């Protein structure tokens, strides 16, 4: 079954410039990226970081998604994964303009009408600030516990995206007829505030994920691709999109290397980009030259105050040079 028409979502980032957002700390504690202080932090710290990002012009704040983590993966992934709908709704009430991104919701774990009800409500309550990021998922036990076929998760996500486009559109009584999901004459309100629907960005860097983003997404959220691999994948995405007859360009994302604005006085890791604002901006502009529209940032920090200071420093010292 090919992609189902659902209208292109609105472009929520300004064209022709490099936007930047942040995956929030505290809400997920994977050993791949969480700082030591985050395990001791709580809702007040999360709120302070979200407000700092909102205040200093970040395009979005993002929250991850896992329902349950198996014991075999808990040492690496941790079991702390805040629910994205609950978390972003909480933060929506305390922020004013920043977009609210699920990066990424494992959409196949839930019926699309359930997902649409949750995220349409979030978009309605936040005044149209939702960006729904979705991905296929990677934890077999999580799927098994919820009675979802892990091996078929790719095809499941394809159809789920098509169904979500219908369910999050402008019709109060949306209709969709697919192999797994079939609904009509079922009203859902409130409707999303964003018209014709909230944007839907697709996560993942496998060939299947790139194709899914090209054919079905309003944007692409690669998962940590190194810089040298991004141009080829972007070119492939654009070629697939053109072949599918989709005129609207996808919003291309990237996850930047860890950052520290200024000269750190503690070991921040050899991969971390450090230095004055102009030097960091020059490094990040290389993403724009590849065709990237938005970069997700992660700052090294030893406590909440250092993180919010880094957010402020980026806005003051790096952001002004991003579009030079």
C-alpha positions as a printed Julia matrix, in Angstrom:
324×3 Matrix{Float64}:
   0.0    0.0    0.0
   1.48   3.33  -1.03
   1.38   6.56   0.94
  -2.1    7.9    1.55
  -2.7   11.55   0.77
  -3.15  13.57   3.91
  -2.07  17.04   2.89
   1.29  18.54   3.67
   1.69  19.82   7.17
   2.59  23.47   7.6
   6.22  24.51   7.63
   6.88  25.7   11.16
  10.53  26.75  10.79
  11.63  29.85   8.88
  13.02  28.95   5.44
  16.52  29.88   4.4
  18.13  29.79   7.84
  19.47  27.25  10.32
  17.12  26.7   13.24
  18.11  24.95  16.46
  16.33  23.04  19.2
  17.14  20.93  22.22
  16.39  17.42  23.43
  15.47  18.07  27.04
  17.57  16.64  29.86
  16.14  14.64  32.78
  13.21  13.17  30.82
  15.38  10.29  29.54
  18.48   8.96  31.26
  20.28   6.88  28.65
  23.99   6.47  29.38
  24.65   7.53  25.79
  24.01  11.17  26.61
  22.68  11.9   30.11
  24.88  13.98  32.41
  25.51  12.76  35.96
  23.47  15.5   37.6
  20.3   14.61  35.7
  19.59  11.53  37.85
  19.24  13.8   40.88
  17.1   16.37  39.08
  13.32  16.67  38.99
  10.37  18.53  37.47
  11.54  21.96  38.65
  14.86  21.5   36.85
  13.15  20.27  33.7
  10.87  23.28  33.8
  13.78  25.7   34.22
  15.56  24.27  31.17
  12.41  24.39  29.03
  11.77  27.99  30.03
  15.39  28.92  29.24
  15.07  27.4   25.75
  11.79  29.25  25.21
  13.22  32.54  26.46
  16.38  32.34  24.37
  14.82  31.63  20.99
  15.25  27.88  20.58
  12.91  26.54  17.92
  11.77  23.5   19.9
  12.11  21.4   23.01
  11.93  17.63  22.56
  10.95  14.6   24.61
  11.65  10.9   23.91
   9.32   7.9   24.17
   9.58   4.41  25.65
   6.72   2.67  27.43
   8.87   0.08  29.22
  12.54  -0.89  29.1
  13.53  -4.57  29.48
  15.91  -5.53  32.25
  18.6   -6.58  29.74
  18.81  -2.99  28.41
  18.18  -1.1   31.64
  21.87  -0.64  32.52
  22.48   1.25  29.26
  19.11   2.85  28.54
  17.91   3.43  32.08
  14.24   3.11  32.96
  13.56   6.86  33.23
  11.63   7.83  30.09
   8.99  10.49  30.73
   5.8   10.16  28.72
   6.04  12.7   25.89
   2.4   13.78  25.87
   2.26  14.33  29.61
   5.66  16.03  29.67
   5.12  18.34  26.71
   1.64  19.28  27.97
   3.12  20.2   31.34
   5.8   22.3   29.68
   3.37  23.87  27.21
   1.6   25.62  30.08
   4.87  27.11  31.3
   6.26  28.3   27.95
   5.03  30.74  25.32
   6.44  30.19  21.84
   8.78  27.2   21.67
   7.6   24.23  19.56
   6.89  20.93  21.33
   8.51  17.96  19.57
   8.13  14.26  20.29
  11.55  12.95  19.29
  10.43  10.36  18.69
   7.11   8.78  19.59
   7.04   5.04  18.88
   3.75   5.5   17.1
   3.16   1.84  16.2
   2.7    0.93  19.86
  -0.64   2.77  19.96
  -3.75   2.88  17.82
  -3.61   6.02  15.63
  -6.93   7.27  17.0
  -5.47   7.15  20.51
  -2.34   8.96  19.36
  -4.41  11.51  17.46
  -6.6   12.2   20.5
  -3.57  12.78  22.74
  -1.53  14.93  20.38
  -4.49  16.89  18.98
  -5.33  17.84  22.55
  -1.72  18.89  23.15
  -1.73  21.0   19.99
  -5.07  22.55  20.95
  -3.94  23.4   24.49
  -0.59  24.81  23.33
  -2.02  27.02  20.59
  -0.61  24.99  17.7
   2.93  24.31  18.89
   3.07  20.54  18.35
   5.52  18.83  16.01
   4.76  15.11  16.0
   7.97  13.15  15.51
   7.51   9.41  15.01
   9.8    6.42  14.69
   9.65   2.65  14.31
  11.11   1.65  17.68
  13.91  -0.81  18.43
  13.05  -2.79  21.59
  11.42  -6.19  20.84
  10.28  -6.82  24.42
   8.42  -3.51  24.5
   6.42  -4.51  21.43
   5.78  -8.04  22.75
   4.46  -6.75  26.09
   1.97  -4.52  24.28
   0.92  -7.22  21.81
   2.44  -5.53  18.74
   4.41  -7.4   16.05
   8.0   -6.18  16.24
   9.08  -7.75  12.93
   6.34  -5.9   11.07
   6.9   -2.55  12.74
   8.05  -0.8    9.55
   4.9   -1.52   7.57
   2.87  -0.81  10.7
   4.45   2.63  11.07
   3.83   3.42   7.39
   0.12   2.8    7.81
   0.04   4.5   11.2
   1.48   7.68   9.66
  -1.11   7.61   6.9
  -3.88   7.14   9.46
  -2.51   9.95  11.64
  -2.53  12.35   8.71
  -6.24  11.7    8.34
  -6.98  11.74  12.06
  -5.07  14.97  12.71
  -6.48  16.81   9.7
  -9.29  19.32   9.58
 -12.2   16.87   9.56
 -14.02  16.35  12.85
 -15.08  12.92  11.55
 -11.92  11.67   9.8
 -11.98   8.6    7.6
  -9.23   6.07   6.91
  -9.41   2.62   5.36
  -6.23   0.57   5.55
  -5.13  -3.01   6.12
  -4.72  -2.65   9.89
  -6.81   0.4   10.73
 -10.26   1.26   9.48
 -12.34   4.1   10.85
 -15.0    6.58   9.74
 -17.94   8.46  11.26
 -16.11   8.76  14.58
 -15.74  12.34  15.74
 -12.74  13.6   17.65
 -12.55  17.02  19.22
 -10.87  19.25  20.12
  -9.2   19.48  16.74
  -5.55  20.59  16.47
  -5.03  24.33  16.44
  -2.47  24.06  13.64
  -4.04  23.89  10.17
  -4.28  21.91   7.99
  -2.68  19.64  10.6
   0.41  19.57  12.83
   3.66  18.76  11.02
   4.78  15.15  11.13
   8.52  14.46  11.16
   9.87  10.93  10.7
  12.85   9.67  12.66
  15.48   7.09  11.78
  18.52   6.68   9.55
  18.04   3.24   8.0
  17.22   3.09   4.27
  13.61   2.27   5.18
  13.4    5.24   7.56
  14.84   7.62   4.96
  12.3    6.39   2.41
   9.51   6.74   4.96
  10.54  10.31   5.74
  10.75  11.14   2.03
   7.4    9.67   1.05
   5.33  10.31   4.16
   6.99  12.93   6.33
   7.0   16.7    6.5
  10.48  16.42   7.98
  13.3   13.97   8.71
  14.94  13.39  12.1
  18.16  11.41  11.56
  19.45   9.56  14.59
  22.99  10.77  15.15
  24.38  10.35  11.64
  28.0   11.47  11.38
  28.57  14.5    9.2
  30.15  12.58   6.36
  27.06  10.4    5.9
  24.43  13.12   5.96
  24.88  14.59   2.45
  24.32  11.21   0.76
  21.23  10.48   2.81
  19.82  13.94   2.21
  20.35  13.51  -1.53
  18.6   10.13  -1.44
  15.68  11.55   0.52
  15.24  14.39  -1.95
  15.43  12.05  -4.93
  12.79   9.74  -3.48
  10.58  12.7   -2.64
  10.86  14.1   -6.15
  10.08  10.68  -7.67
   6.99  10.49  -5.45
   5.78  13.83  -6.86
   5.97  15.72  -3.56
   6.79  19.35  -4.25
   7.06  20.62  -0.67
  10.63  20.13   0.61
  11.08  18.12   3.79
  12.5   19.84   6.85
  15.91  18.2    7.27
  17.31  17.75  10.75
  20.63  16.74  12.27
  21.94  16.0   15.75
  25.05  18.09  16.32
  28.07  17.01  18.28
  27.98  17.91  22.0
  28.69  21.61  22.55
  30.27  23.82  25.17
  30.21  27.56  24.5
  33.49  29.13  25.6
  36.54  27.52  27.16
  35.59  24.69  29.54
  37.52  24.3   32.78
  36.64  20.62  33.09
  36.93  17.59  30.76
  34.03  17.77  28.3
  35.15  14.96  25.98
  37.15  15.0   22.78
  34.08  14.99  20.52
  32.64  18.11  22.14
  32.78  21.29  20.06
  34.14  24.1   22.21
  35.33  27.66  21.77
  34.05  31.14  21.09
  30.72  31.77  19.44
  32.0   32.54  15.95
  34.02  29.32  15.81
  31.08  27.21  16.93
  28.79  28.95  14.47
  31.22  28.27  11.63
  31.2   24.57  12.51
  27.41  24.43  12.68
  27.0   26.35   9.42
  28.52  23.34   7.69
  25.26  21.55   8.42
  23.34  24.25   6.61
  25.67  23.86   3.63
  24.67  20.18   3.49
  20.99  21.12   3.28
  20.1   20.81   6.96
  17.29  23.08   8.21
  17.5   22.45  11.95
  20.12  21.08  14.33
  19.39  19.48  17.66
  21.84  20.66  20.32
  23.11  19.03  23.5
  25.31  21.01  25.85
  27.79  19.48  28.29
  26.99  20.56  31.83
  27.57  19.68  35.48
  24.31  21.03  36.87
  21.12  22.78  35.86
  22.55  26.26  36.2
  25.48  25.48  33.93
  23.08  24.09  31.33
  20.81  27.14  31.4
  23.91  29.35  31.25
  25.04  27.44  28.16
  21.63  27.9   26.56
  21.85  31.65  27.17
  25.44  31.78  25.92
  24.52  29.97  22.72
  21.72  32.44  22.02
  23.96  35.44  22.67
  27.28  34.3   21.24
  26.6   31.63  18.6
  23.13  32.15  17.15
  23.85  35.63  15.7
  26.51  34.09  13.44
  24.62  31.01  12.25
  23.34  32.63   9.08
  26.44  34.65   8.13
